[in-house]
């Protein structure tokens, strides 16, 4: 177990290094730079002055060496877009994204599992067919479009929820306790629901298939022969066994959720990692782009390592 | 078990969808209210020497002040129309090479310190210090120095007498406090934390900047010009789709550029109303007269004036305008925005005439070849057209232009780029043609930056490298004319020559539709800055909602 953990850790470090290098060079090879934003007043000479001031006129290998040395000292550069050190910008954005993706992950897993189990238990029935069609519809929606539809329905046609932002931009500061919690919850509903809808379908399909493989098993037949109620067979025996492959799904779902967050955060003006990254790419905020890519990859790696460890913990065959 | 879960879920959902607590008390007097401005992006900079973006200018102009305020007519010659601001009066030297400003003794920075002549001198110093690298510096080149006659009398000295010398100092120079920023080395101002917390003399004071989330400005109740009618301005960077929804649902109060395709919703909305605003901007398709592959060689297509004119004559500008803007568009009439004081809508723009366009191309040696594309010396009439993905209007124009050029035998390859990439290509002269826009300031002399030979190069903004000695001379004469009528006459002649040379196809004049919540009573909007009179916007007490009633009580820590 320890050996496996150490091996995964070394592997992860190598991946992070590679990702850092690639993101550093890729964003810098794109046309434009932090000072090429559209502004009629800024002449090319001024832009050149700023580039020189911040070292963006130096050769790329030199810039990379400086970046690596700074990063090794815990300094990830300066964000021109946020006007603060990159580490400060990340420290504010990461918890917001973790909140959003955490809620979406929990909800999509819970609902996806429930629906998948119910579909498998009533295979071929009306619930299976109708829910499959609906879920495939959501699964096939592009993230951006799906989020826009949710926004349109619940914030404009039937305006019961706020259209964006993490809290009420004015009144939240004047709230405390329960009203502040409710305000936060209200603003979380639409972005979390959008992400959940977009990811839940995959989980339920996966769970349905896993259940369908388990249900004809001998131990299920034995349980039925013993006269156990069908509900107990499904929820206690079949589901518990079918959950093991779902742990792998957890690792696979993290990149999907983070990718989805990029669009959902943009649509709902949710100031998390996704919005930060999207704006940073547009503004060629080099250090911030590199840092968000690296943090994203670390989050995915950590998720996968956790999934692996969880897998080992619950499946004795792997431990052996 | 299941019923418990259902009950909990229903309670959470009901809580989330319920309205908030009762309104906070306060804010019931004549003044009060909160305006939420859904901005297209967060501010890039709010420290005046660096401000170059729209939201940065918005914050700058509400928090800081200039010596005098340009009038609603945006007249830039002499001091006619300018109203006192930080300076309560001014006196010209007999030779007009200096102006002594008398600062208003009541003027205080938001930290309580009085405004002095030293602050004016310091402001000039940092705006023009090469180590600071202010984009405003090239606009202050006629200012020689600022001396201090006494604590309330700064004297601004000019290198030469020009019609717009007063405008140069009054419109371009924003006064910042020396005691706040004076201790920061010039080359560290760009990243200094202090410059993110502006301290000015405007009627709104800076309260908070949560980067990427919101900027909060609150009323300066002790301001020497009187407090603003609103209590608070909240600027939230919001994606356009969410912003439009927020404005239509009342969650936000103002959006400066409402999506044109959704304006009908605004027309019928009981929450918000449309407010069309002319802008200091015009869009065009510029043609590079130099080969982008070999920088100082003539472009094989666009170096020929006949080809440029033929392309200009092959496009139905009116039809395209209706296609993109419906009834809300306004045609460009040349290299100027129609709100500019010297604009002239009577100039002769190449007419839409495809027969004449084809004949011109034939005479220039471009004959129809296989596949309908014209050829000359084995080279097809084919070029790339840069269009920015950030503007849906310019993207649509790109497609329409491609189609119209195809009809006369020109093949266009659309190159869609984001803002930064496009800016990089344009400033590097790496393009054949580009659909772009110029945003000049109210000064007619600004045309020199874009269309004179002096504007070519790193210190200018003549990205098409357009050069015509007659135009240079006329623009110089315009810049030195003290009589507005003569200024307009020179400008018209210069613009007509530019139009005749056809360096560009003049597409449209900017008119944006802003969305304003109906409970707000706006003051007149100025074409250069819609927010110029924001301190006089109000919300009547009977129309106020929860967020208007919080008053100026500080929030919980």
Interface residues (C-beta under 8 A of the other chain):
Chain A: X30 X31 X32 X33 X36 X37 X38 X39 X40 X41 X42 X43 X44 X45 X46 X47 X48 X49 X50 X53 X78 X80 X81 X82 X83 X84 X89 X92 X93 X148 X151 X152 X155 X156 X159 X160 X161 X162 X163 X164 X165 X166 X168 X169 X170 X171 X173 X174 X175 X176 X179 X182 X183 X185 X186 X188 X189 X266 X267 X268 X269 X271 X275 X276 X279 X282 X283 X284
Chain B: X12 X15 X16 X17 X18 X20 X21 X24 X34 X36 X41 X42 X44 X45 X52 X53 X130 X133 X134 X135 X136 X137 X138 X139 X187 X190 X191 X193 X196 X211 X212 X213 X214 X232 X234 X236 X237 X238 X239 X241 X242 X243 X245 X246 X248 X249 X251 X388 X390 X417 X418 X419 X420 X421 X422 X423 X424 X425 X427 X438 X439 X440 X457 X458 X459 X460 X461 X546 X547 X550 X553 X555 X556
